[in-house]
C-alpha cells in the first residue's frame, strides 16, 4: 500500500510540475514587446508638426539585428500559445507583426532604394505577385505574407476598424508609424491616438469648405466597408468624422461647418513613395 501511495504521489507531483512548465512556456512571450519598442524609438522620427512620422531606414539597414531578433521571437510563437492569449494581446501581436515584417521587407530591399531602382514598396513586387503577397516569413506555424496578417487575420478576427490607422505599409501617405510597440494594456488608447493623429494631419485628411467636401485618405475608400458594419459604433464614414471632428477641423470655422453642413466625402490621392526620412 505504501509503495502504491508513493508511486501515486510521484505521478501527481510530476503532473503538477508538467502543468507548471506548460504554464511558464505559455507566459514566456513578453506582451510589452520591449525589443520592438526599442527599435521603433530609435528609427521612427516625428515631423515638426507632430502629425507625421518617417523611418530612418539607413540606420535600420546598418543595424537590423534587434529587429530580426524580435521578429524571430514572433515567428517562434505557436498557434496553441497564441490561442491562450487575451483578444488585446492577440491583436497587439498581429499589428506589431505586420509593421515589423514590413520594416524587414524594406530593409531586405534597401539597396534597391539606394540605387533608385525602387521608390515605393510597390516596386518590390513582381509581374506575378505584389509585395504584400510575398510569403517571406513564418507566423503561427505557417509561411505567411503581409496580406495574410491584414486581411485573413486582423480584419477577419477582430471588429476594430481603428486598426486602419495602425497598420503602416511603408508609404508616405500611410498613417504615422508609432514610435512604440502596440501593447495589450494600452491598445484601445493607442488605436484611438493613431486615428486622432492621422485624421488631424491635413495632408492626409482635409476639409474644403469651398467645395462642401471632406477629403479623406484613400485608406477610407479601400476599407470603407469596415466602417459600415456597426463595429465600434461606426455605420458610415460620417460617423467616423463626427467622432473625430474636433481633431479633423484645424480651426473653429471648420468645426462649426462640420457640425451644421451636409457635406460630400471625397478621397485624396495616395503617395506611395517610401516613408523614409528623406521625404520629410
N, C-alpha and C positions, 0 to 999 in steps of 0.2 A: 504493500500500500504506500509506504514511504517513497519507494522508487517511482511509483506512478505519479504521486503528487509532485515529486521533484521534477520529473520529466514534463508534467503539465505546466508547472510554473516556468520552467525554462522556455517552453514553447510560447507561453503567454508573454513573457518578457521580450522574447525575440520578436513576436508580432508587434508589440508596442514600440520597440526600437525601430522596426521597419517602417511603421507608420510615421514616427517622428522624423526619420530620414527622408521619407517622401515629402512630408510637410515642409521640411527645410529646403528641399530642392525646389518645391513649388514657389517658396518665398524668396528664392535666391535672386531673382531678377529685381533690379533696383528701379522702382517705378518713378523715382525722381529724375532718371535719365541724366545723371551728373556729367558723364563724358560728353554727351551731345550738347548740353548747355555750355560746357567749356569751349567746345569747338565753335559754336554759334557766337558766343560772346566775343571771340577773337576775330572772326571774319565778317560778321554782319555789321555794316556801317549805316548809321542813321543820317538822313538828309537834314540840312539846316532847319527846315520847317517841321521836322519830326513826323512827317506823314509818309515818307517812303524809306525803303532800305535798299542797299545794294550789297553784293558779296565780293570780298577780296579773294577772287579765285586764284590769283597769282600766289598768295600766301598759302592757300589751301593746297594748291598743286605742289608746292615745295615741301609741305609738311602734312601729308594725308594720313599719317599713321594713326592718329587718335580717332579720326572719322572712320577709318577702315576697321579699327578695333571695336568701336561702338556698333557698327553695322554687323560685324561678325557676332556680337552678342545678340543682336536681334535675330539673326539667322539661326542661332542655336536654340531659340525658344521653340518648343514642340507645341503642336496643336492642343494636346491634352493639358499642358500647362496654361496656355492662353485661355482655354475654356473655363478655368477656375478663377480667373480674374473678374473684377467688377467691370461693368459696362464702361465706366470712365477710364479705367486702366487699359482696357482693350482699345478704345478709340484713341487715347493718347499715344499708345504704342503704334498704331497704324498711321496716324498723322505724322509722327516723327519718322517712321519708316519711309513714307512717301517723300518727305522733304529731304531726309538723309540720303536715300538712294538717288534722288535727283541730283544732289550735290556731287555724289560719286560719279554719276554718268558724265557730268560736265568735266570733272577733274580727269577722268579717264580719256576724255577727248579734248583736253585743254590745248594741246599742241595745234589742233585744227583752228581754234580761235586765235591763237598767237600768230599763225601764218596767214590768217584771213580766209582760210578755206571754209570756215563756219562763222556765221554771225548770230545764229539763233539755234536754240535747241532743236528746232525743226530740221536744221541742216544735218543733224546727226542720224537721221533716218536713211532708209534705202528705198529703192524703187518698189520693193516688196513689203516693207514694214516701216511704220513711223517709229520714232524713238520711244514712244510710250508703250509700244507693243514688243519691244525687245526684252526678252527674258534673260536678264543678266545677273539675277540674284536669287537667293533662296529665302523663303519666308514661310513659317509654319509648316515646314517639311516639304514644300513644293517649290519648284522653279517658278518664279513669278516675273511679271513686268509691272510698270507703274500703273497702267490701266487696270490691272487686276486689283491693285490696292484701292484705287479711287472708285471704280465702277462696280466691281463684283464684290467688294468687301465693305468699304466705308458707306457708300450710297445705298447698298442693299441691306446692311446690317444695322444701320443707325439712322434715326429720324432727326438729324441735326443739320438743317440747311446752312447754318453758320459755318460749317466746315469749308465752304467755298471761299471764305476769307482767310483760311488757314493753310490750305494746300497750295504750294508755290512751285510752279513748273519752270522756274529759272528764266522768265521773260520780264522785260521792263514793265509791262502792263499788269503783271501779276500782283496780288496783294503783297504787302511787305512781309519778307521773311522775318520771323520773330527772332530776337537775339537770345532766346532761351528755349529750352525744350518744352513741349506741352506735357503737363503732369496732371494726374487724376484729381488731386485735391484742389486744383485751381482751374480745372478745364473750362467750366462754364464761364468764369470770369475772363479767361484768356481768349476764348472764342468770341465773346462779346467785345472785348478790346480790339480784336482783329477786325471785326466788322465795322466798329466805330472808326478806327484809324483808316480803313480802306475807303469808306464812304465819305470821310471828311477830306480826302485828297481830291481837290477839284481838277486834277489832271486825269484822274481815273473815273470820277463821277461828278457831274456838274449840272448846274441849273441855268437854263437860258430863258429868262423871263420874257424876253422879246419874241421868243419862238414858242412860248407857252409849253415848254418841254423840259422834262428832267432826263438828262442823258446819263445812262448808267454804263458801267463796264460791260463788255460783251460777255463776260462770265455769267451775267444775269440773263442774257439771251440764251446761251448754251444750256444753262441749268435752270431755266425758268420753271420747269415742271416741279423742281424740288421746293419751290416757294409757293406752289399752288396746291399742295396736298394737305394743308392744315397743320403741318408739322411746326411745333413750337409757336402756333398762333398765326402763321403766315398762310393765307389763302390766295394771295396775289401779290405782285411786286409792290403795289401801292401800300400794302401792309408793312412791308419792309421799310419803305420810305417814311411812313408815318412813325414807325418805331424809332428811326434814327434821324428824323427831320431836323432836330436841333443840331446834329452833327453834320448833316449834309449841307445845311444852309451856312454860308460863310459870312453873312451879315444879316441884321434884323429884317431888312426888306424882303430878303429871300424867304425867311422863316414865315413871315406874315403872308406872303404869296402862297407858300406851300399849304398853309392852313385854310386858305379861302378859295383857292382856284381848283378847277378841274383841269388837269394838265395831261399832256401826252407823255409817253415814255419812249425814248429813243436809245440807241446804243452806240457807244464810241468805238472807233477802230482800235484794234489791238496791236500794240507794239511788241513784236516778238523778239526784238534784239535781246541779247544776253543781259541779265540783270547784274552786270559786272560794275565795279566802282568806276570804271572808265566812262559809264553812261550817265553819271550824276550830272 
